[in-house]
Amino acid sequence: MSEKQLRRSLAVLPMSTVIALTDLTARQIRYYETQELVHPKRNDGNRRRYSLNDVDRLLEIKDGLASGMDFATMRKLTAKKEAVAEKKKVSDTHARRVLEAEMQQLAGMRPAHPSLRQHL
């Protein structure tokens, strides 16, 4: 994950800032949370904190509802986007593990995989 993506996923924005950015009411934002369309983090004082990704999602929800979509459709679209993001995250993690193992092998810290030794 790039630094830009990491920064966009940091939950640092309070509700008041999100209200100003999205032109939604606090009640609407909390309702979207109960509908499992957005998942804000909580700070030590149990106050909601939103990321820039959450703000983007809220704007997408607002646009979708304005165009006539219902909550069931919005949930399906949100779940599909989350599944794609999770799949990318898993493959990112797998790629990092493979690269780490190869680097350790090249540095002599780990023996070659048995299938590779047959070809040497």
C-alpha positions in Angstrom: 0.0 0.0 0.0 1.4 3.4 -1.0 1.9 6.2 1.5 -0.9 8.1 -0.2 -3.3 5.2 0.4 -2.2 4.9 4.0 -2.7 8.6 4.6 -6.2 8.5 3.0 -7.2 5.6 5.3 -6.1 7.3 8.6 -9.2 8.0 10.6 -8.5 11.5 11.9 -11.5 13.7 10.8 -14.2 14.5 13.4 -17.9 14.5 12.6 -18.1 18.3 12.3 -15.4 18.3 9.5 -17.2 15.4 7.7 -20.5 17.3 7.9 -18.8 20.4 6.3 -17.1 18.3 3.6 -20.2 16.2 2.6 -23.1 18.6 3.3 -24.8 15.7 5.2 -26.3 16.0 8.7 -24.9 14.1 11.6 -28.1 12.1 11.7 -27.7 11.0 8.1 -24.1 10.0 8.7 -25.0 8.0 11.8 -27.9 6.4 9.9 -25.5 5.3 7.1 -23.4 3.8 9.7 -26.3 1.8 11.1 -27.0 0.6 7.5 -23.4 -0.6 7.4 -22.5 1.7 4.5 -19.7 3.4 6.3 -17.5 2.2 9.2 -15.8 5.0 11.2 -13.2 4.3 13.8 -13.6 5.4 17.4 -11.1 7.3 19.4 -10.3 6.8 23.2 -13.3 9.0 24.0 -15.5 6.8 21.8 -16.1 9.6 19.3 -16.3 8.8 15.7 -13.2 9.5 13.5 -13.4 9.4 9.7 -10.8 8.9 7.0 -10.7 10.6 3.6 -11.8 7.2 2.2 -14.9 7.4 4.5 -15.7 10.9 3.2 -15.4 9.6 -0.4 -17.7 6.7 0.5 -20.3 9.1 2.0 -20.2 11.3 -1.1 -20.8 8.2 -3.2 -23.7 7.2 -1.0 -25.2 10.7 -1.3 -24.9 10.6 -5.1 -26.3 7.1 -5.3 -29.3 7.9 -3.2 -29.9 11.2 -5.1 -30.0 9.1 -8.3 -32.6 6.8 -6.9 -30.6 3.8 -5.6 -32.0 2.1 -2.5 -30.0 1.0 0.6 -29.9 -2.6 -0.5 -28.2 -1.7 -3.7 -25.8 0.7 -1.9 -24.9 -2.1 0.5 -24.2 -4.5 -2.4 -22.0 -2.0 -4.2 -20.1 -1.2 -0.9 -19.6 -4.9 -0.2 -18.3 -5.4 -3.7 -15.8 -2.6 -3.5 -14.6 -3.8 0.0 -14.2 -7.3 -1.4 -12.0 -6.0 -4.3 -10.0 -3.9 -1.9 -9.5 -6.9 0.4 -8.5 -9.1 -2.5 -5.9 -6.6 -3.5 -4.7 -6.3 0.0 -4.2 -10.1 0.3 -2.3 -10.3 -3.0 -0.2 -7.3 -1.9 0.6 -9.2 1.4 1.4 -12.4 -0.5 3.7 -10.6 -2.9 5.6 -9.0 0.0 6.1 -12.4 1.6 7.4 -14.0 -1.6 9.7 -11.1 -2.1 11.0 -11.3 1.4 11.6 -15.0 1.2 13.5 -14.5 -2.1 15.6 -11.8 -0.7 16.5 -13.9 2.4 17.4 -16.8 0.1 19.6 -14.6 -2.0 21.3 -13.3 1.1 22.0 -16.8 2.3 19.6 -16.6 5.2 17.2 -19.2 4.0 17.8 -22.4 2.0 16.4 -22.6 -1.4 12.9 -24.2 -1.8 13.2 -28.0 -2.4 11.8 -27.8 -5.8 14.4 -25.2 -6.8 17.3 -27.3 -5.4 16.4 -30.1 -7.9 17.2 -27.7 -10.8 20.6 -26.6 -9.4 
